[in-house]
Amino acid sequence: MNLYRSNNRPVVRALAAAFIALGSSLSMAVEQDAKPERSAEQLIQDHCTRCHLAPKPEDLSREYWSYAVHYMGNYVGMKGDEFEDLTVSPVPPDWEPQQDYTKRYILSDKLGYMRDLYPFKPYIPAEPEMTKEEFIRLREYFLKNSRSWPDMEIKRPKAPLAKGFTPVIPNLDLEPNALVLATQVDSQRGRIYVGRSVIDDWVGGGGRREGFDKWDDIVVLDLKTGKRISQTNVQSDPLEMELTKTGVRVLEHGRFPMTRVGIASMTDWEFEEGKAPRARMLVNGKQRFVDLHTVDMNGDGLDDIVANAFGDGIFGDANSELTVFWQTPQYARLWQDAPAEIPPGVLPGALRETIISNQGGMISSSIGDFNNDGKPDIAALVAQGTQELMVFINNGDETFTRHVIDKQRPSFGGNSVRAADFNGDGKVDLVVLNGDNVAGNHVGNIVPAPRPQHSVRVFKNNGDLNFTKEYHYPIHGATRSVVHDFDNDGDMDIAAISMFPQWNAPEPESFVYLENKGDFKFEPQSFSGDFFSVWASIEAADVNGDNKTDIILGLGNFPELVPADWMSTMDIMKGRNGQAPSVIYLINNY
């Protein structure tokens, strides 16, 4: 998930979720010969399509387009003073304690809305590449042909309650109101690992703010008693976790703005009661890790690791990557004595690294045999300007062939891809969540930008790498999902969360359970509003030992990405004394 952006405001992402989507996804390439006679449509083709598909007026709200066009203007050298009804102001000093590679400013309008923007300095030309008249014409085109934000909101009754799940607040020794980026349940050992963060890294130059480090940590709790077994601080946000034979493998996300050398890392942790946590670092120095999968990719009997890093920007130096870390025969021996921190790179002698793709904005990945040849392939989702859904076919010789399955316009906001066979035909299908909309759904006075194109989409694998969209469930801000046969009827269901719901709704839709009814038809379900919260993490696991797979939700209390008073003033939160549980369970009763 791309759950992150600057100024202490994260995607997740999410998740991620790359929170520079406004800038990178709407950026326009530079052209040398501006022609005053060109229409708005011609300007779009000449500039925008060099980086991504041509945006359309219906992609964003009328209120938002002025901000988007102003931002795009940076990449064609506009000076920023072309629109008399918009005001450019510097960001507060504490937002940018030191200069970095972004040009930060606040844009506000006469309606009382604002937005902080941060184009990348290296891609801003010194001189305008279109005239002021052309720039104004471009803006007028989008304003004239777009809709106001109230007309772009998804409006429908709340989905019926899921009778097969009972929401409960577990008795865990865990503070409320946290930001939980990941959980991992170890049913055999009777533990739950909880990764928490405060997103303190997002300040100018990649620095930290004093006092904002208390919850960049991993907490280990006993599933039955809720007792805290262990806890350790980590350097950056623990975004993703996988169980290992001795503990848990953790991806630390890193920082935005990116530092010269990345701090995103992959570490194996062991936690034993009464002992200090033991860390073995496998990978270090990456830029914004977001996903990992441990699987034997080359058939040598050794588990490799597939991981992707979101990086930054949309250009060739984005530091984004989709990588396979191949396990060597020496791995087991070298792993035993691996240090808690290694220099940038991989654990020497234990892993080999192959970067499959460095396309900017690699926000999510999933593993499946998409061509039924017996070898695991990789599905990947790019959440920057190109907004591509891809499949990387495993050639069997540690190389992969890239196939583009779907391509969308910049406002798509991809967040997550997961692989599963939804119709039982033996072919692996895909579920894709798109909903990256940082603070765009009525958070403070940020300009509203609801996007009805945000959704859960299911793509059917027809064979021969041909995929067709068979299901579409619109939901604002869709972020992460889990796939499992929760009702034990033989087909795969979907549970999804939204980290950017429509906050002006009486009960913002932050969770949906999509029960598979066959033939790519799904029935949306919800749970009681008494347990409403906004979620950043979701997991499928058995938490009570009854051999049924439950759902674990982690709170998404992102600083400044949720309304500042959402826990105390929203009607749906009344009676909770300004507190929201950091983790809840949806107990499976099927």
Secondary structure, DSSP 8 states (H G I E B T S, - for coil): -B---STT----BBTT--TTHHHHHH-----S---TT--HHHHHHHHGGGTSS---GGGS-HHHHHHHHHHHHHTTT--S-S-TTEEEE---GGG-SS--SB--EEEEETTS-EEEE--BGGG--SS-SS-HHHHHHHHHHHHHHS--GGGGS-------B-TTEEEE----S--SS-EEEEEEEETTTTEEEEEEE-----SGGG---TT--TT-EEEEEETTT--EEEEEE-SS-EEEEEE-SSSEEEEE---SS--SS--EEEEEEE--TTS--EEEEEEEEES-EEEEEEE-SSSSSS-EEEEEE--SSSSTT---EEEEEEE-TTHHHHHHT--S--SSEE-TTTEEEEEEE--TTEEEEEEE-TTSSSS-EEEEEE-STT-EEEEEEE-SSS-EEEEEEEE--GGG-EEEEEEE-SSSSS--EEEEEE---TTTTTSTTB-----TT-EEEEEEE-STT-EEEEEEEE-TTEEEEEEE-TT-SSS-EEEEEESS--TTSSS---EEEEEEEETTEEEEEB--GGG---EEEEEEE-SSSSS--EEEEEEB--TTTS-TTHHHHSGGGTTSTT---SEEEEEE--
